[in-house]
């Protein structure tokens, strides 16, 4: 329970730290999606904290440049986890009820 509270606090702080017009950082993207690793590797249903992180990711990526940067960050963050299930990654936005403009996949061309 304590770790959930800490994670929620981190997500809240990330939202506060992002100012309009500033580029999103990989640290912000990583913090937003860190709680999704168990879902991405095991499947099932994403936790509420994971979905909150995904909603935060959408909030902090309002521009095309932000979304491209976040896409690159997602791909880099996924690299150390060879057991991430592509179907879980691609279904995450739908399962969380969040319409994303950032595909969550290792094979995405972030420049498009």
C-alpha positions, 0 to 999 in steps of 0.5 A: 500500500505504501508503494502505491501511495508513493507512486501516486505521489510521483505521478502527481509531482510529474504532472506539476513539473511539466509546464506548457511548452517544455519537452517531455523527458524520458524520466517523466515517461518512465515514471508514468509507465513504471507501474505497468511493467507487471501487466506488460510482462504477464498480461491480465488486467492493468492496475488502476495505478498503471492506467493513471500513469497512462492518463498522465502520459497522455496529459504530458504529451500534448504536442507532436514533438512530445509524442515523438519524444515519448515514443522514443522513450517508451521504446528505450524503456522497453529494451531491457524487458524482452518478455514484454508481450506485444499484445499486452502493450498494444491493448493497454490504452483500450484496457485503461479506456485512454485514447492515446496518440502514442502507439505502445509497441517496440516496432513503432516508427516514432518519426511518423 
